[in-house]
Amino acid sequence: MPQHPLDIAPKLAELNIEVLFGDIWERPGLSKRDRSLITVASLVSLYRTEQLGFHLNRAMENGLSRDELVEAITHLAFYSGWPTAVTALTRLQEILGEDAP
């Protein structure tokens, strides 16, 4: 069974837990919901599909609805490109267990 990539990089794992999720995500300047929307938008725009699934799930845990995510991804299609948006929607469908129309 493959390891999680951070298993082979202990320092990066530590920074991920302590700095990114332990500090940055906990700062009071933005809600976790807003941070999730920003993160998903960045991952979609940069076509970072490897981390997208985790952050789509986290966005919903942080209060974003399916419809809000679909709307954000639709909006991004005009800025980041059609392929990035379609890929993100496909990933969201997989997470939600929805079939393509």
C-alpha positions, -999 to 999 in steps of 0.1 A, spaced: 0 0 0 15 34 -10 25 58 18 11 93 21 37 115 5 43 134 38 53 101 54 87 103 37 92 140 46 88 144 83 97 181 84 71 189 57 45 169 76 53 188 107 50 222 89 17 210 73 2 201 107 17 228 129 20 258 106 -6 254 78 -34 237 96 -24 246 132 -18 283 126 -28 296 92 -61 279 90 -69 290 126 -62 327 122 -92 349 130 -89 372 99 -110 348 77 -135 322 85 -127 285 77 -155 287 51 -138 316 33 -104 300 36 -118 268 20 -134 288 -9 -101 306 -15 -82 273 -14 -105 255 -37 -104 284 -61 -66 283 -61 -64 246 -66 -89 247 -95 -72 276 -111 -37 261 -108 -50 226 -119 -38 210 -87 -60 180 -89 -41 159 -64 -51 180 -34 -85 191 -48 -105 162 -35 -94 167 1 -101 204 -1 -136 200 -17 -145 177 12 -130 202 37 -149 230 20 -182 212 26 -172 204 62 -166 242 66 -200 251 54 -199 255 16 -227 238 -1 -226 217 -33 -244 245 -52 -219 271 -39 -190 250 -50 -206 244 -84 -212 281 -88 -176 290 -78 -162 264 -103 -185 277 -130 -172 313 -123 -136 300 -124 -141 285 -159 -139 320 -173 -107 328 -155 -88 295 -152 -101 278 -183 -128 253 -193 -106 222 -187 -98 231 -151 -135 237 -143 -147 205 -159 -120 185 -141 -130 201 -108 -167 194 -114 -159 158 -123 -139 155 -90 -169 170 -71 -193 146 -87 -170 117 -76 -169 130 -40 -207 134 -39 -213 101 -56 -233 117 -84 -234 104 -119 -227 127 -148 -258 138 -166 
